[in-house]
Amino acid sequence: MSEILIFGGTTEGRRLAEYCKNCGISTDVSVATEYGAALLPDGVRVLCGRMDTPQMTALILEKNYSLVIDATHPYAVEATANIRAACENAGIRCLRLIRTSSDVCGRTAENMNELIRLLNSSDDTVLSTLGSKALAQLTSVRNYRERLWIRVLPSEGILQQCRDLGYDTEMVIQERGPFTTEQNIAHLKKSGAKILVTKESGETGGYSEKAEAARIYGAEMITLTRPAEQGCSLDEIIGIIEREHSK
């Protein structure tokens, strides 16, 4: 029976899963997609598929974990709320793994509505690296079909979503990261974008490479800042596991 359940899919979640495996700590890792599962190290037990609060609660009670770690993406607010509620329902401790912040460059937006207002204040071409979850909201950008380039994961389902929402699929870049500074520059050149939109994704999310590419290419950077939250760093959580779970 596993001691620890990690809700992951992020770089930090994968590093934590690998640490637990190397230390011989019995661990299950829950990820939402097959892509997330494929990135995990060999030998890690993977639970693949999205879960709501009741499903998470049932899993925690069935497996009788001693600790749950929420290592989901900083912007996965709904997932974090579901995990927290499930742990409260099951009466088990939950640690939130917080991604280390980067220095934010250029202008910032605290939410999608503010971001769209900023984008609608100009007619410049935009390259969005926000991913597929932002596709529907970004259709509120003025003249989005003519102005907006989208970078998303290679997936026929995502490409079909772009078609359904009215995007020009010739302006959809389907590539899998992490991206180097040079690759980001290449995408800026391909799009001719004067504005690069990104999340505050931290060092592990390739933020500095995007910022450097924007600086070299001469594009403006607009960052969607992450929701404020409290939690522990990767090193702090490893320290807790060492004290409480290492054999």
Stockholm file with secondary structure:
# STOCKHOLM 1.0

chainA/1-247         MSEILIFGGTTEGRRLAEYCKNCGISTDVSVATEYGAALLPDGVRVLCGRMDTPQMTALILEKNYSLVIDATHPYAVEATANIRAACENAGIRCLRLIRTSSDVCGRTAENMNELIRLLNSSDDTVLSTLGSKALAQLTSVRNYRERLWIRVLPSEGILQQCRDLGYDTEMVIQERGPFTTEQNIAHLKKSGAKILVTKESGETGGYSEKAEAARIYGAEMITLTRPAEQGCSLDEIIGIIEREHSK
#=GR chainA/1-247 SS CCSEEEECCSHHHHHHHHHHHHTTCCEEEEESSHHHHHTSCTTCEEEESCCCHHHHHHHHHHHTCSEEEECCCTTCHHHHHHHHHHHHHHTCCEEEBCCCCCCCCSEEESSHHHHHHHHTTCCCCEEECSCGGGHHHHTTSTTHHHHEEEEECSCHHHHHHHHHTTCCGGGEEECCSCCCHHHHHHHHHHHTCSEEEEECCTGGGTHHHHHHHHHHHTCEEEEECCCCCCCBCHHHHHHHHHHHTCC
#=GC SS_cons         CCSEEEECCSHHHHHHHHHHHHTTCCEEEEESSHHHHHTSCTTCEEEESCCCHHHHHHHHHHHTCSEEEECCCTTCHHHHHHHHHHHHHHTCCEEEBCCCCCCCCSEEESSHHHHHHHHTTCCCCEEECSCGGGHHHHTTSTTHHHHEEEEECSCHHHHHHHHHTTCCGGGEEECCSCCCHHHHHHHHHHHTCSEEEEECCTGGGTHHHHHHHHHHHTCEEEEECCCCCCCBCHHHHHHHHHHHTCC
//
